[in-house]
């Protein structure tokens, strides 16, 4: 491969593009997932809010409806009925008969402090606080002195905070059906100009508030009509118009009040509610939905109501909104993205590793082709030159002809060894030598290849010293052909790099190659050691890599293509053993072949 850096750059660019696209998709997916989760959470929150508002209005409705049902004449301590008869059905003048109001005997102040009436002249009275001689009558039969005194103190407190004018200013005007329609149209116009309140949920809560308020008003008006019809038999009505009870805030007091017109005179009737007791009761009623909810009074309610507002009283529900992280963990999309990222990173790492390995292997194979070409060219050139000289009779001397023939045989052996290593490596890619394994003693195994190794050492001017006595009787399970090829490659390398006349030995050293064997922990270790210049640490790192020698390296080093050691290690590992460098440096090189004992 001529330009591996360009291929690696293209691969890195593609991986970067894929990761960038995946990152963009992940960010978008997580953002959409969070928005969807937030929307679901908001919907669930609004559903709980609507449930809480319905409960709160339902808790207050009985009080408001009960007060709406009270006739106007009950706001006096005593009133005269319209028709009264004796036992013989003789009519009695109504002016001579007084009936106590039910409010006079009402002593439950849990939800209501006091009922009151404001006359047209501004006088504030209460049916629970009779005046003049009516008080004596009330204390004698219907109410205790202490109860009347307590009600009187509450009435004084009410008078100190309330006047007819302040109360009228707080009471909303009664809306006709046309005015209600105009109010709804005005609300929709504001929504179109300003957008819906935050979202459709805000608009929906406002519409629900309007619906609940409409139900309250309609039910109150219907109740007033039924009450006026039924009260004709109790007390004289005259020209009477009663309004619907409305909840208003006067300072910090919650009042229920209505306008009443009797014979052209305007009165205000109502009651002072116990807000603290009501608030606690309301909070307990929604504790299962919102444990920390608060109900805040709203003093002024304009024509555009606020979300989460009660329809029965001017108050607003305030809830604490928990953060999203407390409500959900990893969603399905987040988990899927995490798995996808992990798979993509692993895939990219695997593909990158394979790609780098393929590039390096391609480079080594390219270098191997160059080295093989160089190694083949040298013996072929020798063959061609010597055969032409012998063919043309240019070498008349018999001794010279014999020398040329010997040289051609040596080159043929070298070429044969080179081809044998290449073919053996190719065979090793397709099958394992373990299928050809035999059990035989170490001494016999070494003796089978001793002659060939001795001949190779003599060609290089070296001496072979074989001492396998320590493991002579130990049998090993191995392929004899593979062991022969391994040991011959080791001896051949020693002859190339540690021989007395080699280019790398430096000359003048010990030219002995030692071979010994020993048993160790169920294995047999065969050592091949020389006294050459040794192997540097940098060279030792890539010593067993196949195709590691380039054409340039082959031209400036001992003959070979750098395949022998790689082939030898793979042959050893295929038989269940191993081959490693056991010591390198100026003291020579020592290779250790490990074979499993039988």
C-alpha positions in Angstrom: 0.0 0.0 0.0 1.6 3.2 -1.2 -0.2 5.7 0.9 -1.5 4.1 4.1 -1.8 7.5 5.8 -4.3 8.6 3.2 -6.4 5.5 3.7 -6.3 6.0 7.5 -7.2 9.6 7.1 -10.3 8.7 5.0 -11.3 6.0 7.5 -10.9 8.5 10.4 -13.0 11.1 8.5 -15.8 8.6 7.9 -15.8 7.6 11.6 -15.9 11.2 12.6 -18.8 11.9 10.3 -20.7 8.9 11.6 -20.0 9.9 15.2 -21.1 13.5 14.5 -24.3 12.3 12.9 -25.0 10.0 15.8 -24.3 12.7 18.3 -26.7 15.1 16.5 -29.4 12.3 16.4 -28.8 11.6 20.1 -29.1 15.2 21.1 -32.3 15.7 19.2 -33.7 12.4 20.5 -32.8 13.3 24.1 -34.3 16.8 23.7 -37.5 15.4 22.3 -37.7 12.7 25.0 -37.3 15.3 27.7 -39.9 17.5 26.1 -42.3 14.6 25.9 -41.6 13.6 29.5 -42.1 17.2 30.6 -45.4 17.3 28.7 -46.5 14.1 30.2 -45.5 15.3 33.6 -47.3 18.6 33.0 -50.5 16.8 31.9 -50.4 14.6 35.0 -49.8 17.7 37.2 -52.8 19.5 35.6 -55.0 16.4 36.1 -54.1 16.4 39.7 -54.7 20.1 39.9 -58.2 19.7 38.4 -59.0 16.9 40.8 -57.8 19.1 43.7 -59.8 22.1 42.6 -62.9 20.0 42.1 -62.5 18.6 45.7 -62.0 22.1 47.1 -65.1 23.5 45.4 -67.1 20.5 46.5 -66.0 21.0 50.1 -67.2 24.7 50.0 -70.3 24.2 47.9 -72.5 22.9 50.8 -71.7 26.0 52.9 -72.5 28.4 50.0 -75.6 26.5 49.0 -76.9 26.4 52.5 -76.4 30.2 52.9 -78.1 30.7 49.5 -81.1 28.8 50.8 -81.7 31.0 53.8 -84.6 33.4 53.3 -83.9 37.1 53.8 -86.2 37.3 56.9 -84.0 34.9 58.8 -81.4 37.6 59.3 -83.5 39.1 62.1 -83.5 37.5 65.5 -87.3 37.1 65.4 -89.7 37.3 62.4 -93.5 37.2 62.0 -95.0 34.4 59.9 -97.5 35.3 57.1 -100.4 33.0 58.2 -101.0 31.7 61.8 -104.1 29.9 63.0 -105.6 28.8 66.3 -106.6 25.3 67.1 -110.1 26.0 65.6 -108.5 27.4 62.4 -109.3 31.0 63.5 -106.8 33.3 61.9 -104.4 35.2 64.2 -102.9 38.6 63.3 -99.3 38.0 62.2 -98.1 41.2 63.8 -98.8 39.6 67.2 -96.7 36.5 66.6 -92.9 36.3 66.4 -90.9 33.2 65.5 -87.2 32.9 66.4 -84.8 32.7 63.5 -82.9 29.4 63.2 -79.7 31.5 63.1 -80.4 32.6 66.7 -80.0 29.1 67.9 -77.0 28.3 65.6 -74.0 27.7 67.8 -71.6 25.7 65.6 -68.8 28.2 64.8 -66.5 25.6 63.1 -66.9 27.1 59.7 -68.9 30.3 60.3 -68.1 33.0 62.9 -71.2 35.1 62.6 -74.2 36.0 60.3 -74.8 39.7 59.7 -77.1 42.1 57.9 -76.3 45.7 56.7 -79.4 47.9 56.6 -79.9 50.7 54.0 -78.8 53.3 56.6 -75.5 51.4 57.3 -76.5 49.7 60.5 -74.8 46.4 61.0 -76.7 43.8 63.0 -76.7 40.1 63.5 -79.6 37.6 64.1 -77.3 36.0 66.8 -77.2 39.3 68.7 -80.8 40.4 69.6 -81.4 43.9 70.7 -83.5 45.5 73.5 -86.3 43.3 74.9 -85.8 40.7 72.2 -82.5 39.8 73.9 -84.4 39.0 77.1 -86.7 36.7 75.2 -83.8 35.0 73.4 -81.9 34.5 76.7 -84.9 33.1 78.4 -85.6 30.3 75.9 -83.4 30.1 72.8 -79.8 31.2 73.5 -77.5 31.4 76.5 -76.2 34.7 77.8 -72.6 33.6 77.1 -73.4 32.7 73.5 -75.0 36.1 72.9 -72.1 37.9 74.5 -69.6 35.9 72.4 -71.5 36.8 69.2 -71.6 40.4 70.3 -67.8 40.5 70.6 -67.5 39.0 67.1 -70.0 41.6 65.8 -67.9 44.4 67.3 -64.8 43.1 65.5 -66.7 42.9 62.2 -68.0 46.4 62.6 -64.5 47.7 63.2 -63.4 46.4 59.8 -66.5 46.7 57.7 -68.8 49.5 56.5 -71.7 49.4 54.0 -69.5 51.2 51.4 -66.5 48.9 51.8 -68.7 45.9 51.5 -70.5 47.1 48.4 -67.2 47.9 46.8 -66.1 44.3 47.3 -69.3 42.7 46.0 -69.2 41.9 42.3 -72.0 43.2 40.2 -74.6 40.6 39.0 -73.9 39.7 35.4 -76.7 39.2 32.9 -76.5 36.4 30.3 -75.4 39.0 27.7 -72.7 40.4 30.0 -71.4 36.9 30.6 -71.2 36.3 26.9 -69.3 39.6 26.4 -66.9 38.6 29.2 -66.1 35.3 27.5 -65.5 37.0 24.2 -63.2 39.5 25.8 -61.2 36.7 27.4 -60.8 35.0 24.0 -59.7 38.3 22.5 -57.0 38.7 25.1 -55.8 35.1 24.5 -55.5 35.7 20.8 -53.5 38.9 21.4 -51.2 37.5 24.1 -51.3 33.8 23.1 -52.8 31.1 25.2 -51.8 31.1 28.8 -48.4 29.3 28.6 -50.0 26.4 26.7 -53.3 24.8 26.0 -53.2 23.5 29.6 -53.5 27.1 30.9 -56.4 27.9 28.6 -58.1 24.7 29.5 -57.8 25.5 33.3 -59.4 28.9 32.7 -62.3 27.4 30.7 -62.8 24.8 33.5 -62.9 27.6 36.0 -65.5 29.4 34.0 -67.6 26.2 33.8 -67.4 25.6 37.5 -68.3 29.3 38.2 -71.2 29.0 35.8 -72.5 25.9 37.6 -72.2 27.7 41.0 -74.1 30.8 39.7 -76.8 28.8 37.9 -77.4 26.5 40.9 -77.5 29.5 43.2 -80.0 31.4 41.0 -82.2 28.3 40.7 -82.1 27.8 44.5 -83.1 31.5 45.0 -86.2 31.0 42.8 -87.3 27.9 44.6 -86.7 29.5 48.0 -88.9 32.6 47.1 -91.7 30.3 46.0 -91.5 28.2 49.2 -91.2 31.2 51.5 -94.5 32.7 50.5 -96.2 30.4 53.0 -93.9 31.5 55.8 -93.5 35.3 55.8 -94.9 38.2 53.8 -92.7 38.9 50.8 -93.9 42.0 49.2 -91.5 43.2 46.5 -88.4 41.1 47.2 -85.3 40.5 45.1 -82.5 38.3 46.5 -79.1 37.9 44.9 -76.7 34.9 45.0 -74.2 34.6 47.8 -70.7 35.7 46.7 -67.4 35.1 48.5 -65.3 38.3 49.0 -62.3 39.3 50.9 -62.4 42.3 53.2 -58.9 42.8 54.5 -58.1 39.3 55.9 -61.7 38.3 56.5 -63.6 35.9 54.1 -67.2 36.9 53.8 -70.2 35.5 52.0 -72.5 38.3 51.1 -75.5 39.1 48.8 -77.7 42.0 47.9 -81.4 41.9 48.9 -84.0 44.4 47.9 -87.2 44.4 50.0 -89.9 46.9 49.0 -87.3 49.1 47.3 -84.8 49.1 50.1 -81.4 47.6 49.6 -79.9 45.3 52.3 -76.7 43.3 52.4 -76.9 39.9 54.1 -74.2 37.3 54.7 -71.8 35.6 57.1 -68.2 35.8 58.2 -66.5 32.5 57.4 -63.8 31.0 59.6 -61.0 31.0 57.0 -58.4 29.3 59.1 -60.6 26.3 59.9 -61.8 26.1 56.2 -58.2 26.4 54.9 -57.0 23.5 57.2 -60.0 21.4 56.2 -59.4 22.0 52.5 -55.6 21.2 52.9 -56.5 17.9 54.5 -58.9 17.1 51.7 -56.2 17.2 49.0 -53.3 16.0 51.1 -53.2 12.7 49.2 -52.7 14.6 45.9 -50.6 17.6 47.0 -49.2 17.2 50.5 -47.5 20.6 50.5 -50.2 22.5 48.7 -51.2 26.1 49.8 -54.4 28.0 49.2 -53.7 31.7 48.8 -56.4 34.3 49.0 -56.9 36.6 46.0 -58.2 40.1 47.0 -59.1 41.4 43.5 -60.4 39.2 40.7 -60.7 40.9 37.4 -62.6 39.7 34.3 -59.7 37.5 33.3 -59.3 34.7 36.0 -56.1 33.1 36.9 -55.3 29.4 36.4 -55.7 27.1 39.4 -58.3 29.4 40.9 -61.3 28.2 42.9 -64.7 28.9 41.6 -66.4 29.0 45.0 -64.2 31.5 46.7 -61.5 34.0 45.5 -58.5 31.9 46.3 -55.8 30.2 44.3 -54.3 26.7 44.7 -50.4 26.8 44.8 -48.6 23.5 44.5 -44.9 22.7 44.7 -43.6 21.3 41.4 -41.1 18.6 41.9 -38.1 18.5 39.5 -38.2 16.2 36.5 -35.1 14.3 37.7 -36.9 13.2 40.8 -39.8 11.7 38.9 -38.0 9.6 36.2 -34.8 7.7 35.7 -33.4 6.6 32.4 -36.1 6.5 29.7 -36.4 3.9 27.0 -34.9 6.3 24.4 -32.0 7.2 26.7 -31.3 3.5 27.4 -31.5 2.7 23.7 -29.1 5.5 22.8 -26.6 4.4 25.5 -26.7 0.8 24.1 -26.4 2.1 20.5 -23.4 4.3 21.5 -21.7 1.4 23.2 -22.3 -0.9 20.3 -21.1 1.8 17.8 -17.9 2.5 19.9 -17.2 -1.2 20.1 -17.9 -1.6 16.4 -15.7 1.3 15.5 -12.9 0.0 17.7 -13.2 -3.4 16.2 -13.3 -2.1 12.6 -10.4 0.3 13.4 -8.3 -2.5 14.9 -9.0 -4.7 11.9 -8.4 -1.9 9.5 -5.0 -0.9 11.1 -4.1 -4.6 11.2 -5.0 -5.0 7.5 -3.0 -1.9 6.6 0.1 -3.1 8.5 -0.3 -6.6 7.1 -0.6 -5.2 3.6 2.5 -3.1 4.2 4.4 -6.2 5.5 3.3 -8.3 2.6 4.3 -5.6 0.2 7.7 -5.6 1.9 7.8 -9.4 1.8 7.2 -9.4 -1.9 10.1 -7.0 -2.4 12.3 -9.1 -0.1 11.3 -12.3 -1.9 12.0 -10.7 -5.2 15.5 -9.6 -4.0 16.2 -13.0 -2.5 15.1 -14.8 -5.7 17.1 -12.5 -8.0 20.4 -13.4 -6.3 20.4 -17.2 -6.8 18.7 -16.9 -10.2 21.5 -14.5 -11.3 24.1 -17.0 -10.0 22.4 -19.9 -11.8 22.2 -18.0 -15.0 25.8 -16.8 -15.0 27.4 -20.1 -14.0 25.2 -22.2 -16.3 26.1 -20.0 -19.3 29.8 -20.2 -18.4 29.7 -24.0 -18.0 27.5 -24.4 -21.2 30.0 -22.4 -23.3 33.0 -24.2 -21.9 34.4 -21.0 -20.4 35.7 -22.9 -17.3 38.2 -25.5 -18.6 39.7 -26.1 -15.1 38.0 -29.1 -13.5 38.5 -27.7 -10.0 36.9 -24.4 -10.9 33.9 -26.2 -12.5 33.5 -28.2 -9.3 33.6 -25.0 -7.2 30.9 -23.4 -9.5 28.7 -26.5 -9.2 29.1 -26.4 -5.4 28.1 -22.8 -5.3 25.1 -23.5 -7.4 24.1 -26.3 -5.0 24.4 -24.0 -2.0 22.2 -21.3 -3.7 19.7 -24.0 -4.7 19.6 -25.1 -1.0 19.0 -21.5 0.1 16.3 -21.0 -2.5 14.7 -24.3 -1.6 14.7 -23.3 2.1 13.1 -20.0 1.3 10.4 -21.6 -0.8 9.9 -24.3 1.9 9.3 -21.6 4.5 6.8 -19.7 2.3 4.9 -22.9 1.5 4.9 -24.1 5.1 3.5 -20.7 6.2 0.7 -21.0 3.6 -0.1 -24.6 4.7 -0.2 -23.5 8.3 -3.0 -21.0 7.4 -5.1 -23.9 6.2 -4.3 -26.7 8.7 -2.6 -27.5 12.0 0.5 -29.7 12.4 -1.2 -31.2 15.5 -3.0 -33.6 13.2 0.4 -35.1 12.3 1.8 -35.3 15.8 3.7 -38.3 17.0 5.0 -39.5 20.4 8.8 -40.1 20.4 11.8 -39.4 22.7 13.6 -36.1 22.5 17.0 -37.7 21.7 15.5 -39.5 18.7 13.7 -36.4 17.6 17.0 -34.3 17.6 19.0 -37.1 16.0 16.7 -37.1 13.0 17.6 -33.6 12.0 21.1 -33.4 13.5 22.9 -34.1 10.2 21.1 -31.4 8.3 21.8 -28.9 11.0 25.5 -29.9 11.2 25.8 -29.5 7.4 24.2 -26.0 7.5 26.6 -25.0 10.3 29.6 -26.3 8.4 28.6 -24.3 5.3 28.7 -21.2 7.5 32.0 -22.1 9.0 30.5 -22.9 12.4 30.3 -25.8 14.8 27.2 -27.5 16.2 27.3 -28.7 19.8 24.3 -30.9 20.6 23.7 -32.1 24.2 20.1 -33.4 24.7 21.2 -35.9 27.4 19.2 -34.2 30.2 16.0 -35.1 28.4 17.0 -38.0 26.1 14.5 -40.4 27.6 11.6 -37.9 27.8 9.0 -38.4 25.1 7.2 -35.5 23.5 4.1 -35.3 21.4 5.0 -33.3 18.3 5.1 -33.2 14.5 8.7 -34.3 13.6 8.6 -32.3 10.4 7.5 -29.1 12.2 10.2 -29.6 14.9 12.8 -30.1 12.2 11.8 -27.0 10.4 11.8 -24.9 13.6 15.3 -26.1 14.7 16.7 -25.7 11.2 15.4 -22.1 11.0 17.0 -21.3 14.4 20.3 -22.8 13.3 20.0 -21.1 9.9 19.5 -17.7 11.6 22.5 -18.4 13.9 24.6 -19.2 10.9 23.5 -16.0 9.1 23.9 -13.5 12.0 26.5 -15.1 14.3 28.8 -16.9 11.8 32.4 -16.0 11.8 32.4 -14.6 8.3 28.9 -13.1 8.3 28.3 -9.4 7.8 26.7 -9.0 11.2 28.9 -11.0 13.4 31.9 -8.9 13.4 34.2 -11.9 13.0 36.7 -13.4 15.4 34.1 -14.7 17.9 33.0 -18.1 19.2 31.5 -19.9 16.2 29.7 -22.6 18.2 25.9 -23.2 18.2 24.7 -25.0 21.3 21.6 -27.2 21.4 20.5 -28.7 24.7 17.2 -30.0 26.1 15.7 -30.2 29.7 12.5 -31.2 31.3 10.5 -28.5 33.1 7.0 -28.8 34.7 5.5 -31.3 32.2 7.2 -29.7 29.2 10.5 -30.1 27.4 12.5 -27.0 26.7 15.0 -27.1 23.8 17.5 -24.2 23.7 19.4 -23.0 20.6 22.1 -20.5 21.6 24.9 -18.8 19.7 27.7 -16.3 20.6 26.9 -13.6 18.0 26.3 -9.9 18.5 22.8 -10.6 19.9 19.5 -8.9 19.2 18.7 -5.3 20.2 15.6 -4.6 22.3 14.0 -2.6 19.5 14.5 -5.5 17.1 13.2 -8.0 19.6 9.8 -6.3 19.7 9.1 -7.2 16.1 11.2 -10.3 15.9 8.3 -12.8 15.4 6.2 -10.6 13.1 5.7 -12.2 9.6 6.9 -10.3 6.5 8.9 -7.8 8.6 11.8 -7.5 6.2 11.7 -5.1 3.4 13.7 -5.2 0.1 16.0 -2.6 1.6 16.5 -4.6 4.7 17.1 -7.7 2.7 19.7 -5.9 0.6 21.7 -4.7 3.7 21.4 -7.7 5.9 21.8 -11.4 5.9 19.8 -13.3 3.3 16.2 -14.0 4.2 12.7 -12.5 4.0 11.9 -12.4 7.8 9.4 -15.2 7.8 11.4 -18.0 9.5 10.8 -17.0 13.2 7.2 -16.1 12.6 6.6 -19.5 11.0 8.5 -21.3 13.7 6.5 -19.7 16.5 3.2 -20.5 14.8 4.3 -24.1 14.3 5.3 -24.4 18.0 2.0 -22.9 19.2 0.0 -25.2 16.9 1.6 -28.2 18.6 0.7 -26.9 22.1 4.1 -25.3 22.8 5.8 -22.0 22.2 8.9 -20.3 20.9 10.4 -17.2 22.5 13.6 -15.3 22.8 15.2 -16.2 26.1 18.0 -13.6 26.4 19.4 -11.1 23.9 22.4 -8.8 23.9 26.1 -8.8 23.3 26.4 -12.3 24.7 24.5 -13.8 21.8 20.9 -14.9 21.2 19.2 -17.8 22.9 15.9 -19.2 21.6 13.8 -21.5 23.7 11.4 -24.0 22.1 8.8 -25.5 24.4 7.1 -28.8 23.6 4.5 -30.7 25.6 5.7 -33.9 27.2 3.8 -37.0 26.2 
